[in-house]
Amino acid sequence: MSSASETAAFDRATEPVLRILNRDQAATIANFHADEALQSRIEELSDKATEDELTSDEQAELEGYAQANRFVAILQARARKLLAS
């Protein structure tokens, strides 16, 4: 998130969704980790990116994973906050 306004907007938009979660569901989100195959694929693409060897499709794939990672990280932070309350 790049600004306080953007963060506030995200929090406002996700709060109703997080309120429907029970504590077990919030804990599942908070403890989520990508499976080994996904982690390996991201590492493979990252290595190729470092060497400037990504195809345009691979670049798009890596960007998709990065976007998903940011989203999951934010949801995990919100789930942890819910669990702490």
C-alpha positions in Angstrom: 0.0 0.0 0.0 1.4 3.3 -0.9 -0.5 5.8 1.2 -2.4 6.2 4.4 -5.6 6.9 2.4 -5.1 3.7 0.4 -4.5 1.7 3.5 -7.6 3.2 5.2 -9.7 2.4 2.1 -8.4 -1.1 2.0 -9.2 -1.6 5.7 -12.7 -0.2 5.3 -13.4 -2.4 2.3 -12.0 -5.6 3.9 -13.4 -5.1 7.4 -16.9 -6.4 6.6 -15.4 -9.5 5.0 -13.2 -10.2 8.0 -16.1 -9.8 10.4 -17.8 -12.9 8.9 -14.8 -15.0 9.8 -14.8 -17.0 13.0 -11.6 -17.3 15.0 -10.6 -20.6 13.4 -11.0 -19.2 9.9 -9.0 -16.1 10.8 -6.3 -18.4 12.2 -6.2 -20.4 9.0 -5.7 -17.2 7.0 -3.1 -15.9 9.5 -1.1 -19.1 9.2 -1.4 -19.7 5.5 1.8 -20.5 3.5 2.1 -21.2 -0.2 2.7 -24.9 -1.0 6.2 -26.1 -1.9 5.4 -26.2 -5.7 4.2 -22.6 -5.7 7.2 -21.5 -3.7 9.5 -23.3 -6.1 7.9 -21.7 -9.2 8.1 -18.2 -7.7 11.8 -18.8 -6.9 12.4 -20.1 -10.4 10.8 -17.0 -11.9 12.6 -14.7 -9.5 16.0 -16.3 -10.5 15.2 -15.8 -14.2 14.1 -12.2 -13.5 17.5 -11.6 -11.8 19.2 -12.8 -14.9 16.8 -10.8 -17.1 15.7 -14.0 -18.8 11.9 -13.9 -18.3 9.5 -14.1 -21.2 6.6 -11.7 -21.3 4.3 -14.5 -20.1 6.6 -15.3 -17.2 6.9 -11.7 -16.3 3.1 -11.4 -16.1 3.0 -14.6 -14.1 5.6 -13.3 -11.6 3.7 -10.0 -11.3 0.5 -12.0 -10.6 2.2 -13.9 -7.8 3.6 -10.6 -6.4 0.1 -9.0 -6.4 -1.4 -12.1 -4.8 1.4 -12.1 -2.2 0.7 -8.5 -1.2 -3.1 -9.2 -0.9 -2.5 -12.3 1.2 0.0 -10.5 3.4 -2.5 -7.7 4.1 -5.3 -10.2 4.8 -3.0 -12.1 7.2 -2.2 -8.9 9.0 -5.9 -8.1 9.4 -6.6 -11.6 10.5 -3.9 -11.4 13.1 -5.3 -8.1 14.3 -8.8 -9.8 14.6 -7.3 -12.7 16.6 -5.5 -10.3 18.9 -8.7 -8.5 19.9 
